[in-house]
Amino acid sequence: MEELSNNKCFDGEQLRFSHKSSTVNCEMQFSVFLPPQAKESSVPVLFWLSGLTCTDENFVFKAGAQKYASKYGIAIIAPDTSPRGKGIPDDVEGAYDFGLGAGFYLNATEYPWNLNYQMHDYINNELTKLIEKEFPVNLDRCGIFGHSMGGHGALCIGLKNPKRFKAISAFAPICSPINCSWGKKAFKNYLGDDEDNWKNYDACELVLENKAVQQPVLVDQGSDDEFLSTQLKPELLEKAFNKAERSLQLRMQNGYDHSYFFIASFIQDHLRFHRDNL
């Protein structure tokens, strides 16, 4: 694990860092890829949010993004999906869809989750400031993207913070957590029983709150995804964008499932999308 230093500048190198987070009250890991162009000047930056059960390393090893990030001159930051370590609460049954590896990129309000699971503020405030301080990136040219639970996170954090995140994209996102079992379980535990509070972390609700914002948004969804109809429900996102009279590029990709093979197949399109909009 590398120590942070604001004198570092890498030439197309993938590295992993650790730091003590005051937001989630534990040691957090994140991965950084800087393209060769960062040797000459600050570069646009993308924050990648991974899905259930993942760490920061799933994307690094499986997505094949570095080749295209080098080509387009874009830095990629991949944080972990939740706080971890001794004393961090987890699902009592060790389930994959809640607790460790399943932070849902929100700010928990219920004890004991509220002591650590503050992932929205960690991504949007603490990590972005750390990255800006330590690496040659331009936060005025910043986008966010992710997969599944991380696609949900990218949509929600991006929609809630349009001045920071100028473009949003997602692979197979959980489009409306308040309408699927993954989201209902997580939100009830993290946010309590008041379902009105859940709407603060549902992309379909958020897009209707601020119709004046017009960030470019790209979503890719595989037609053979096993979670398509039960958990992801992209038709609800499309309906919300249409109702808000906002633009959404939703692409159904025939024959693709929920795996990183799907992500790797279209990752160049997403990096090009962000390049064009940043």
FENZISUL-V663369 format. One record per residue. N is the residue number from 0. SS is DSSP state (h for helix, s for strand, l for the rest). PHI is phi in whole degrees, 0 to 359 (NA if undefined). Layout:
BEGIN
n=[N/N]
ss=[SS/SS]
phi=[PHI/PHI]
END
This chain:
BEGIN
n=[0/1/2/3/4/5/6/7/8/9/10/11/12/13/14/15/16/17/18/19/20/21/22/23/24/25/26/27/28/29/30/31/32/33/34/35/36/37/38/39/40/41/42/43/44/45/46/47/48/49/50/51/52/53/54/55/56/57/58/59/60/61/62/63/64/65/66/67/68/69/70/71/72/73/74/75/76/77/78/79/80/81/82/83/84/85/86/87/88/89/90/91/92/93/94/95/96/97/98/99/100/101/102/103/104/105/106/107/108/109/110/111/112/113/114/115/116/117/118/119/120/121/122/123/124/125/126/127/128/129/130/131/132/133/134/135/136/137/138/139/140/141/142/143/144/145/146/147/148/149/150/151/152/153/154/155/156/157/158/159/160/161/162/163/164/165/166/167/168/169/170/171/172/173/174/175/176/177/178/179/180/181/182/183/184/185/186/187/188/189/190/191/192/193/194/195/196/197/198/199/200/201/202/203/204/205/206/207/208/209/210/211/212/213/214/215/216/217/218/219/220/221/222/223/224/225/226/227/228/229/230/231/232/233/234/235/236/237/238/239/240/241/242/243/244/245/246/247/248/249/250/251/252/253/254/255/256/257/258/259/260/261/262/263/264/265/266/267/268/269/270/271/272/273/274/275/276/277]
ss=[l/s/l/l/l/l/l/l/l/l/l/l/s/s/s/s/s/s/s/s/s/l/l/l/l/s/s/s/s/s/s/s/s/s/l/h/h/h/h/l/l/l/s/s/s/s/s/s/s/l/l/l/l/l/l/l/h/h/h/h/h/h/l/l/l/h/h/h/h/h/h/h/l/s/s/s/s/s/s/l/l/l/l/l/l/l/l/l/l/l/l/l/l/l/l/l/l/l/s/l/l/s/l/l/l/l/s/l/l/l/l/l/h/h/h/l/l/s/h/h/h/h/h/h/h/h/h/h/h/h/h/h/h/h/l/l/s/s/s/s/s/s/s/s/s/s/s/l/h/h/h/h/h/h/h/h/h/h/h/h/l/l/l/l/l/l/s/s/s/s/s/l/l/l/l/l/h/h/h/l/h/h/h/h/h/h/h/h/h/h/h/l/l/l/h/h/h/h/h/h/h/l/h/h/h/h/h/h/h/l/l/l/l/l/l/s/s/s/s/s/s/s/l/l/l/l/l/h/h/h/h/h/l/h/h/h/h/h/h/h/h/h/h/h/l/l/l/l/s/s/s/s/s/l/l/l/l/l/l/h/h/h/h/h/h/h/h/h/h/h/h/h/h/h/h/h/h/l]
phi=[NA/279/271/288/207/283/267/282/210/251/253/65/248/260/227/235/232/227/208/276/268/278/281/254/59/195/284/240/253/207/253/229/240/248/284/304/298/291/290/259/197/292/236/300/224/243/255/258/246/273/261/307/75/274/245/294/275/302/296/302/270/248/278/70/278/298/302/280/296/294/297/265/71/237/276/233/248/237/280/290/270/193/295/214/119/299/86/280/294/224/302/297/259/67/294/283/261/202/86/302/80/216/283/58/54/237/256/293/247/261/287/268/295/292/287/227/276/239/288/299/291/298/291/285/247/293/292/299/293/296/296/298/290/264/226/280/239/248/289/284/235/236/230/218/208/183/230/59/303/289/294/303/298/297/298/289/296/296/293/281/226/292/289/270/256/278/212/226/215/204/254/44/286/285/282/216/303/288/241/216/292/304/292/299/296/295/293/298/285/284/245/93/275/283/290/297/290/295/297/293/231/237/300/294/280/294/293/275/285/229/290/284/283/230/293/291/227/239/230/251/222/282/288/257/292/293/259/305/274/266/239/266/53/296/296/289/293/298/297/294/296/296/296/279/57/246/275/225/263/253/244/270/256/295/86/264/252/263/273/288/298/298/299/298/290/236/295/297/301/288/293/293/302/290/305/292/257/252]
END
